[in-house]
Amino acid sequence: MSTSSSSLNNIGFYLIGISFILLGIAFLLIPLLANRGALNNVNIPPIILYVYNHDGFYFATSPILIIVSLISILIFLIRH
């Protein structure tokens, strides 16, 4: 049996989608874990995970993810 290239493209597309869903779940859980103090003893470099805490408000983001997103937007705009 041979696998067509379109089914391989579909599998890759599904894997990318699943990885984005898992990444989204992780970014929803990180502020909750930071709020409960579960990330106090974990040394994560700030370029990978930045947690902002002010008066009980927790915001977590990834500067690397923002940089990659901006680069992909610029590449998209340059191509079109």
N, C-alpha and C positions, 0 to 999 in steps of 0.2 A: 504494500500500500504506500502510495506517495502522498505527501502532505502538500497541499497547494499553498502558494505564498499568501493568498488572502486569508486563509485560516491562521497562518503564523502571524500575520499582521493583527488579526482579531485577538489572538492570545496575548500579544504584546500590549495591545490597547487595554485589554481587561486587567492585565497586571499593573499597568500604570494607574488605572482607575482605582484598583484595590489599594495600591500603595498611597495614593492621595487620600483615600478614605481613612486609612490607618494613621496617616500623618495628621489629619484633621482631628481624629479622636485623641491623639496624643496631645495636640495643642489645646484641646478642651480640658484634658485632665491635668496638665502641668500647672495652671493657675490654682486649681483646687488643691493639688498636692502642696504647692508653695504656701497657700493660705493655712493649711494644717501644720506646717512646719516640717513636712516630710523631706523637703529638699535642703534643709539647713546644713546638713553634714556632707552634702554631695558637692564636689567641686567640678562644676561644669563651666568651661570657658565662656566668657560673655559673648564671643562671636558666634557660638552655637546656640546659646539660650540666654536671653536677657529677661529678667523678671523685675518689673517695676512695682513697688509697694508704697502706697501713700494713703494714710488714714483708713486702712482696711480695704483699699481698692488694690487688687492684684491684676497686673497685665503682664503676659508672657509672650515673647515673640522671638524669632530667630533672625538675626541680622543677615546670616548667610542666605536664608530663604528670601529675604527682601532683595538682596543683591542679585541673586539668580533670577528672580522675577523681573527686576528692572532690566537686566541684560537681555532676557528673552523678549521683553516688550520692545526694546530698542532694535533688536535683530528683526523682529516682525515688522516694525515701522520702516526700517531701512530697505527690507526686501520688497515692500509694497510701495 
